[in-house]
């Protein structure tokens, strides 16, 4: 019997850590709004998002949510 692929749900609360939800090849994946890097589908945990933010974007750790909203708008404008 084939293993069933586990599907993780994107937690919209992770936007406060700079990640948005993007569909890639029919799979929901998190994308950093700061560096535009995609994380693996299995990385849909707040701990992974926090680790990415702390290790790669430390100056944004205590940023206001508005900064991430501006970055998200910029990402969405360039992807369409």
Biopython code that builds the backbone (N, CA, C, O; Angstrom):
import numpy as np
from Bio.PDB.StructureBuilder import StructureBuilder

atoms = [
    (1, "UNK", "N", (0.836, -1.170, 0.000)),
    (1, "UNK", "CA", (0.000, 0.000, 0.000)),
    (1, "UNK", "C", (0.891, 1.247, 0.000)),
    (1, "UNK", "O", (1.862, 1.330, 0.753)),
    (2, "UNK", "N", (0.548, 2.204, -0.849)),
    (2, "UNK", "CA", (1.332, 3.433, -0.959)),
    (2, "UNK", "C", (1.094, 4.321, 0.255)),
    (2, "UNK", "O", (-0.010, 4.387, 0.795)),
    (3, "UNK", "N", (2.162, 5.001, 0.668)),
    (3, "UNK", "CA", (2.021, 5.938, 1.782)),
    (3, "UNK", "C", (1.243, 7.152, 1.322)),
    (3, "UNK", "O", (1.421, 7.636, 0.204)),
    (4, "UNK", "N", (0.402, 7.625, 2.172)),
    (4, "UNK", "CA", (-0.372, 8.817, 1.879)),
    (4, "UNK", "C", (0.466, 10.042, 2.227)),
    (4, "UNK", "O", (1.021, 10.132, 3.322)),
    (5, "UNK", "N", (0.553, 10.975, 1.297)),
    (5, "UNK", "CA", (1.332, 12.183, 1.522)),
    (5, "UNK", "C", (0.632, 13.058, 2.554)),
    (5, "UNK", "O", (-0.560, 13.344, 2.433)),
    (6, "UNK", "N", (1.371, 13.474, 3.554)),
    (6, "UNK", "CA", (0.806, 14.323, 4.587)),
    (6, "UNK", "C", (0.716, 15.754, 4.063)),
    (6, "UNK", "O", (1.669, 16.272, 3.480)),
    (7, "UNK", "N", (-0.414, 16.376, 4.272)),
    (7, "UNK", "CA", (-0.633, 17.739, 3.803)),
    (7, "UNK", "C", (-0.659, 18.661, 5.010)),
    (7, "UNK", "O", (-1.401, 18.430, 5.965)),
    (8, "UNK", "N", (0.142, 19.691, 4.960)),
    (8, "UNK", "CA", (0.212, 20.665, 6.039)),
    (8, "UNK", "C", (-0.578, 21.902, 5.642)),
    (8, "UNK", "O", (-0.618, 22.261, 4.465)),
    (9, "UNK", "N", (-1.186, 22.535, 6.583)),
    (9, "UNK", "CA", (-1.937, 23.759, 6.316)),
    (9, "UNK", "C", (-1.069, 24.962, 6.661)),
    (9, "UNK", "O", (-0.342, 24.957, 7.654)),
    (10, "UNK", "N", (-1.157, 25.981, 5.836)),
    (10, "UNK", "CA", (-0.426, 27.217, 6.092)),
    (10, "UNK", "C", (-1.123, 27.973, 7.197)),
    (10, "UNK", "O", (-2.338, 28.166, 7.153)),
    (11, "UNK", "N", (-0.377, 28.394, 8.172)),
    (11, "UNK", "CA", (-0.918, 29.172, 9.282)),
    (11, "UNK", "C", (-0.735, 30.648, 8.942)),
    (11, "UNK", "O", (0.388, 31.152, 8.941)),
    (12, "UNK", "N", (-1.824, 31.333, 8.657)),
    (12, "UNK", "CA", (-1.762, 32.739, 8.295)),
    (12, "UNK", "C", (-1.082, 33.608, 9.338)),
    (12, "UNK", "O", (-0.623, 34.706, 9.023)),
    (13, "UNK", "N", (-1.012, 33.137, 10.565)),
    (13, "UNK", "CA", (-0.336, 33.879, 11.625)),
    (13, "UNK", "C", (1.163, 33.969, 11.404)),
    (13, "UNK", "O", (1.837, 34.777, 12.042)),
    (14, "UNK", "N", (1.685, 33.158, 10.518)),
    (14, "UNK", "CA", (3.120, 33.182, 10.243)),
    (14, "UNK", "C", (3.513, 34.365, 9.377)),
    (14, "UNK", "O", (4.695, 34.584, 9.111)),
    (15, "UNK", "N", (2.515, 35.129, 8.936)),
    (15, "UNK", "CA", (2.808, 36.353, 8.190)),
    (15, "UNK", "C", (3.606, 37.316, 9.055)),
    (15, "UNK", "O", (4.415, 38.091, 8.548)),
    (16, "UNK", "N", (3.378, 37.265, 10.352)),
    (16, "UNK", "CA", (4.113, 38.150, 11.269)),
    (16, "UNK", "C", (5.601, 37.823, 11.276)),
    (16, "UNK", "O", (6.408, 38.609, 11.772)),
    (17, "UNK", "N", (5.969, 36.658, 10.725)),
    (17, "UNK", "CA", (7.369, 36.266, 10.607)),
    (17, "UNK", "C", (7.884, 36.450, 9.181)),
    (17, "UNK", "O", (9.005, 36.053, 8.861)),
    (18, "UNK", "N", (7.056, 37.056, 8.326)),
    (18, "UNK", "CA", (7.494, 37.401, 6.977)),
    (18, "UNK", "C", (7.229, 36.355, 5.908)),
    (18, "UNK", "O", (7.908, 36.355, 4.881)),
    (19, "UNK", "N", (6.265, 35.461, 6.112)),
    (19, "UNK", "CA", (5.982, 34.422, 5.125)),
    (19, "UNK", "C", (4.557, 34.503, 4.611)),
    (19, "UNK", "O", (3.617, 34.789, 5.353)),
    (20, "UNK", "N", (4.429, 34.242, 3.318)),
    (20, "UNK", "CA", (3.122, 34.150, 2.683)),
    (20, "UNK", "C", (2.965, 32.753, 2.102)),
    (20, "UNK", "O", (3.938, 32.012, 1.963)),
    (21, "UNK", "N", (1.750, 32.412, 1.772)),
    (21, "UNK", "CA", (1.432, 31.114, 1.194)),
    (21, "UNK", "C", (1.380, 31.241, -0.322)),
    (21, "UNK", "O", (0.702, 32.123, -0.850)),
    (22, "UNK", "N", (2.103, 30.352, -1.034)),
    (22, "UNK", "CA", (2.130, 30.369, -2.492)),
    (22, "UNK", "C", (1.965, 28.941, -2.992)),
    (22, "UNK", "O", (2.553, 28.015, -2.434)),
    (23, "UNK", "N", (1.168, 28.757, -4.038)),
    (23, "UNK", "CA", (1.022, 27.427, -4.628)),
    (23, "UNK", "C", (2.102, 27.227, -5.674)),
    (23, "UNK", "O", (2.245, 28.033, -6.594)),
    (24, "UNK", "N", (2.867, 26.141, -5.528)),
    (24, "UNK", "CA", (3.919, 25.779, -6.471)),
    (24, "UNK", "C", (3.662, 24.332, -6.880)),
    (24, "UNK", "O", (3.698, 23.425, -6.048)),
    (25, "UNK", "N", (3.402, 24.128, -8.163)),
    (25, "UNK", "CA", (3.102, 22.787, -8.675)),
    (25, "UNK", "C", (1.988, 22.113, -7.891)),
    (25, "UNK", "O", (2.079, 20.925, -7.578)),
    (26, "UNK", "N", (0.934, 22.863, -7.571)),
    (26, "UNK", "CA", (-0.212, 22.317, -6.869)),
    (26, "UNK", "C", (-0.002, 22.075, -5.394)),
    (26, "UNK", "O", (-0.840, 21.449, -4.744)),
    (27, "UNK", "N", (1.098, 22.558, -4.855)),
    (27, "UNK", "CA", (1.439, 22.332, -3.451)),
    (27, "UNK", "C", (1.617, 23.684, -2.767)),
    (27, "UNK", "O", (2.284, 24.569, -3.302)),
    (28, "UNK", "N", (1.033, 23.844, -1.607)),
    (28, "UNK", "CA", (1.177, 25.091, -0.853)),
    (28, "UNK", "C", (2.576, 25.126, -0.236)),
    (28, "UNK", "O", (2.980, 24.207, 0.477)),
    (29, "UNK", "N", (3.307, 26.211, -0.528)),
    (29, "UNK", "CA", (4.647, 26.364, 0.032)),
    (29, "UNK", "C", (4.789, 27.759, 0.608)),
    (29, "UNK", "O", (4.196, 28.711, 0.100)),
    (30, "UNK", "N", (5.573, 27.883, 1.666)),
    (30, "UNK", "CA", (5.801, 29.205, 2.257)),
    (30, "UNK", "C", (6.888, 29.959, 1.490)),
    (30, "UNK", "O", (7.893, 29.376, 1.083)),
    (31, "UNK", "N", (6.671, 31.262, 1.300)),
    (31, "UNK", "CA", (7.661, 32.105, 0.639)),
    (31, "UNK", "C", (7.974, 33.293, 1.529)),
    (31, "UNK", "O", (7.073, 33.962, 2.034)),
    (32, "UNK", "N", (9.247, 33.544, 1.712)),
    (32, "UNK", "CA", (9.699, 34.691, 2.498)),
    (32, "UNK", "C", (9.478, 35.956, 1.679)),
    (32, "UNK", "O", (9.904, 36.023, 0.526)),
    (33, "UNK", "N", (8.820, 36.961, 2.255)),
    (33, "UNK", "CA", (8.576, 38.203, 1.528)),
    (33, "UNK", "C", (9.814, 39.098, 1.491)),
    (33, "UNK", "O", (9.831, 40.092, 0.765)),
    (34, "UNK", "N", (10.834, 38.765, 2.254)),
    (34, "UNK", "CA", (12.049, 39.571, 2.294)),
    (34, "UNK", "C", (13.060, 39.151, 1.230)),
    (34, "UNK", "O", (13.606, 39.993, 0.518)),
    (35, "UNK", "N", (13.308, 37.837, 1.125)),
    (35, "UNK", "CA", (14.301, 37.354, 0.165)),
    (35, "UNK", "C", (13.682, 36.540, -0.975)),
    (35, "UNK", "O", (14.381, 36.120, -1.897)),
    (36, "UNK", "N", (12.358, 36.320, -0.904)),
    (36, "UNK", "CA", (11.593, 35.581, -1.907)),
    (36, "UNK", "C", (11.948, 34.100, -1.984)),
    (36, "UNK", "O", (11.582, 33.420, -2.943)),
    (37, "UNK", "N", (12.651, 33.605, -0.987)),
    (37, "UNK", "CA", (13.029, 32.195, -0.942)),
    (37, "UNK", "C", (11.819, 31.349, -0.561)),
    (37, "UNK", "O", (11.045, 31.713, 0.324)),
    (38, "UNK", "N", (11.668, 30.212, -1.244)),
    (38, "UNK", "CA", (10.625, 29.253, -0.900)),
    (38, "UNK", "C", (11.197, 28.245, 0.073)),
    (38, "UNK", "O", (12.325, 27.780, -0.094)),
    (39, "UNK", "N", (10.423, 27.907, 1.085)),
    (39, "UNK", "CA", (10.818, 26.830, 1.980)),
    (39, "UNK", "C", (10.118, 25.564, 1.526)),
    (39, "UNK", "O", (9.126, 25.617, 0.799)),
    (40, "UNK", "N", (10.630, 24.443, 1.952)),
    (40, "UNK", "CA", (10.023, 23.159, 1.614)),
    (40, "UNK", "C", (8.626, 23.073, 2.202)),
    (40, "UNK", "O", (8.323, 23.695, 3.221)),
    (41, "UNK", "N", (7.793, 22.303, 1.552)),
    (41, "UNK", "CA", (6.416, 22.102, 2.014)),
    (41, "UNK", "C", (6.411, 21.595, 3.455)),
    (41, "UNK", "O", (5.521, 21.935, 4.233)),
    (42, "UNK", "N", (7.383, 20.801, 3.799)),
    (42, "UNK", "CA", (7.452, 20.244, 5.153)),
    (42, "UNK", "C", (7.872, 21.281, 6.193)),
    (42, "UNK", "O", (7.876, 20.992, 7.390)),
    (43, "UNK", "N", (8.221, 22.473, 5.748)),
    (43, "UNK", "CA", (8.669, 23.526, 6.664)),
    (43, "UNK", "C", (7.541, 24.431, 7.130)),
    (43, "UNK", "O", (7.791, 25.546, 7.588)),
    (44, "UNK", "N", (6.323, 23.972, 7.021)),
    (44, "UNK", "CA", (5.180, 24.790, 7.416)),
    (44, "UNK", "C", (4.980, 24.763, 8.928)),
    (44, "UNK", "O", (3.921, 24.381, 9.426)),
    (45, "UNK", "N", (6.012, 25.174, 9.639)),
    (45, "UNK", "CA", (5.909, 25.277, 11.090)),
    (45, "UNK", "C", (6.439, 26.646, 11.512)),
    (45, "UNK", "O", (7.349, 27.195, 10.892)),
    (46, "UNK", "N", (5.861, 27.170, 12.555)),
    (46, "UNK", "CA", (6.289, 28.487, 13.018)),
    (46, "UNK", "C", (7.767, 28.484, 13.412)),
    (46, "UNK", "O", (8.456, 29.487, 13.227)),
    (47, "UNK", "N", (8.251, 27.385, 13.945)),
    (47, "UNK", "CA", (9.657, 27.295, 14.341)),
    (47, "UNK", "C", (10.587, 27.452, 13.130)),
    (47, "UNK", "O", (11.622, 28.111, 13.225)),
    (48, "UNK", "N", (10.220, 26.852, 12.000)),
    (48, "UNK", "CA", (11.041, 26.966, 10.783)),
    (48, "UNK", "C", (11.015, 28.392, 10.252)),
    (48, "UNK", "O", (12.034, 28.915, 9.802)),
    (49, "UNK", "N", (9.831, 29.023, 10.308)),
    (49, "UNK", "CA", (9.730, 30.412, 9.859)),
    (49, "UNK", "C", (10.580, 31.329, 10.737)),
    (49, "UNK", "O", (11.295, 32.201, 10.244)),
    (50, "UNK", "N", (10.485, 31.110, 12.038)),
    (50, "UNK", "CA", (11.257, 31.928, 12.984)),
    (50, "UNK", "C", (12.760, 31.719, 12.765)),
    (50, "UNK", "O", (13.532, 32.677, 12.810)),
    (51, "UNK", "N", (13.169, 30.488, 12.532)),
    (51, "UNK", "CA", (14.582, 30.178, 12.293)),
    (51, "UNK", "C", (15.077, 30.888, 11.035)),
    (51, "UNK", "O", (16.177, 31.441, 11.030)),
    (52, "UNK", "N", (14.277, 30.876, 9.971)),
    (52, "UNK", "CA", (14.649, 31.563, 8.732)),
    (52, "UNK", "C", (14.797, 33.061, 8.972)),
    (52, "UNK", "O", (15.759, 33.680, 8.516)),
    (53, "UNK", "N", (13.846, 33.632, 9.684)),
    (53, "UNK", "CA", (13.882, 35.067, 9.966)),
    (53, "UNK", "C", (15.099, 35.426, 10.814)),
    (53, "UNK", "O", (15.809, 36.383, 10.506)),
    (54, "UNK", "N", (15.342, 34.672, 11.869)),
    (54, "UNK", "CA", (16.447, 34.976, 12.774)),
    (54, "UNK", "C", (17.808, 34.764, 12.133)),
    (54, "UNK", "O", (18.734, 35.528, 12.403)),
    (55, "UNK", "N", (17.952, 33.758, 11.301)),
    (55, "UNK", "CA", (19.265, 33.468, 10.721)),
    (55, "UNK", "C", (19.562, 34.290, 9.471)),
    (55, "UNK", "O", (20.730, 34.532, 9.166)),
    (56, "UNK", "N", (18.535, 34.724, 8.740)),
    (56, "UNK", "CA", (18.784, 35.429, 7.486)),
    (56, "UNK", "C", (18.353, 36.892, 7.466)),
    (56, "UNK", "O", (18.829, 37.668, 6.637)),
    (57, "UNK", "N", (17.469, 37.269, 8.358)),
    (57, "UNK", "CA", (16.928, 38.632, 8.335)),
    (57, "UNK", "C", (16.827, 39.186, 9.752)),
    (57, "UNK", "O", (15.769, 39.669, 10.154)),
    (58, "UNK", "N", (17.893, 39.123, 10.492)),
    (58, "UNK", "CA", (17.841, 39.484, 11.910)),
    (58, "UNK", "C", (17.397, 40.925, 12.158)),
    (58, "UNK", "O", (16.835, 41.213, 13.215)),
    (59, "UNK", "N", (17.634, 41.832, 11.217)),
    (59, "UNK", "CA", (17.208, 43.217, 11.447)),
    (59, "UNK", "C", (15.695, 43.392, 11.350)),
    (59, "UNK", "O", (15.172, 44.446, 11.710)),
    (60, "UNK", "N", (14.985, 42.367, 10.867)),
    (60, "UNK", "CA", (13.530, 42.429, 10.750)),
    (60, "UNK", "C", (12.806, 41.695, 11.873)),
    (60, "UNK", "O", (11.577, 41.622, 11.857)),
    (61, "UNK", "N", (13.527, 41.153, 12.840)),
    (61, "UNK", "CA", (12.922, 40.343, 13.896)),
    (61, "UNK", "C", (11.842, 41.108, 14.662)),
    (61, "UNK", "O", (10.772, 40.556, 14.921)),
    (62, "UNK", "N", (12.091, 42.334, 15.021)),
    (62, "UNK", "CA", (11.121, 43.106, 15.809)),
    (62, "UNK", "C", (10.414, 44.170, 14.983)),
    (62, "UNK", "O", (9.919, 45.159, 15.524)),
    (63, "UNK", "N", (10.367, 43.962, 13.661)),
    (63, "UNK", "CA", (9.729, 44.941, 12.785)),
    (63, "UNK", "C", (8.218, 44.935, 12.944)),
    (63, "UNK", "O", (7.608, 43.938, 13.332)),
    (64, "UNK", "N", (7.650, 46.064, 12.637)),
    (64, "UNK", "CA", (6.203, 46.231, 12.632)),
    (64, "UNK", "C", (5.609, 45.399, 11.499)),
    (64, "UNK", "O", (6.262, 45.197, 10.475)),
    (65, "UNK", "N", (4.400, 44.922, 11.667)),
    (65, "UNK", "CA", (3.712, 44.116, 10.671)),
    (65, "UNK", "C", (3.541, 44.876, 9.352)),
    (65, "UNK", "O", (3.435, 44.258, 8.292)),
    (66, "UNK", "N", (3.513, 46.184, 9.411)),
    (66, "UNK", "CA", (3.349, 47.011, 8.206)),
    (66, "UNK", "C", (4.493, 46.794, 7.214)),
    (66, "UNK", "O", (4.279, 46.848, 6.003)),
    (67, "UNK", "N", (5.690, 46.555, 7.712)),
    (67, "UNK", "CA", (6.840, 46.310, 6.835)),
    (67, "UNK", "C", (6.595, 45.059, 6.002)),
    (67, "UNK", "O", (6.861, 45.054, 4.800)),
    (68, "UNK", "N", (6.094, 44.007, 6.624)),
    (68, "UNK", "CA", (5.808, 42.772, 5.912)),
    (68, "UNK", "C", (4.645, 42.952, 4.940)),
    (68, "UNK", "O", (4.632, 42.339, 3.872)),
    (69, "UNK", "N", (3.666, 43.788, 5.301)),
    (69, "UNK", "CA", (2.542, 44.050, 4.399)),
    (69, "UNK", "C", (3.026, 44.755, 3.134)),
    (69, "UNK", "O", (2.573, 44.441, 2.033)),
    (70, "UNK", "N", (3.947, 45.710, 3.293)),
    (70, "UNK", "CA", (4.502, 46.413, 2.136)),
    (70, "UNK", "C", (5.283, 45.452, 1.239)),
    (70, "UNK", "O", (5.163, 45.497, 0.014)),
    (71, "UNK", "N", (6.074, 44.595, 1.854)),
    (71, "UNK", "CA", (6.859, 43.612, 1.095)),
    (71, "UNK", "C", (5.932, 42.638, 0.370)),
    (71, "UNK", "O", (6.185, 42.278, -0.780)),
    (72, "UNK", "N", (4.858, 42.212, 1.040)),
    (72, "UNK", "CA", (3.907, 41.294, 0.423)),
    (72, "UNK", "C", (3.269, 41.926, -0.803)),
    (72, "UNK", "O", (3.139, 41.278, -1.842)),
    (73, "UNK", "N", (2.875, 43.177, -0.687)),
    (73, "UNK", "CA", (2.279, 43.891, -1.806)),
    (73, "UNK", "C", (3.255, 43.957, -2.970)),
    (73, "UNK", "O", (2.867, 43.781, -4.125)),
    (74, "UNK", "N", (4.508, 44.208, -2.669)),
    (74, "UNK", "CA", (5.548, 44.265, -3.700)),
    (74, "UNK", "C", (5.731, 42.909, -4.385)),
    (74, "UNK", "O", (5.864, 42.839, -5.606)),
    (75, "UNK", "N", (5.738, 41.839, -3.597)),
    (75, "UNK", "CA", (5.896, 40.483, -4.148)),
    (75, "UNK", "C", (4.718, 40.138, -5.048)),
    (75, "UNK", "O", (4.906, 39.607, -6.143)),
    (76, "UNK", "N", (3.510, 40.435, -4.593)),
    (76, "UNK", "CA", (2.312, 40.125, -5.372)),
    (76, "UNK", "C", (2.253, 40.937, -6.659)),
    (76, "UNK", "O", (1.772, 40.438, -7.677)),
    (77, "UNK", "N", (2.731, 42.170, -6.634)),
    (77, "UNK", "CA", (2.721, 43.012, -7.825)),
    (77, "UNK", "C", (3.687, 42.484, -8.882)),
    (77, "UNK", "O", (3.405, 42.566, -10.077)),
    (78, "UNK", "N", (4.820, 41.945, -8.447)),
    (78, "UNK", "CA", (5.819, 41.448, -9.401)),
    (78, "UNK", "C", (5.498, 40.049, -9.905)),
    (78, "UNK", "O", (6.012, 39.636, -10.945)),
    (79, "UNK", "N", (4.654, 39.312, -9.182)),
    (79, "UNK", "CA", (4.356, 37.945, -9.608)),
    (79, "UNK", "C", (3.193, 37.890, -10.596)),
    (79, "UNK", "O", (2.931, 36.834, -11.173)),
    (80, "UNK", "N", (2.496, 38.997, -10.802)),
    (80, "UNK", "CA", (1.358, 38.978, -11.733)),
    (80, "UNK", "C", (1.726, 39.559, -13.054)),
    (80, "UNK", "O", (0.890, 39.622, -13.955)),
]
sb = StructureBuilder()
sb.init_structure("model")
sb.init_model(0)
sb.init_chain("A")
sb.init_seg("    ")
for serial, (resi, resn, name, xyz) in enumerate(atoms, 1):
    if name == "N":
        sb.init_residue(resn, " ", resi, " ")
    sb.init_atom(name, np.array(xyz, "f"), 0.0, 1.0, " ", f" {name:<3s}", serial, name[0])
structure = sb.get_structure()
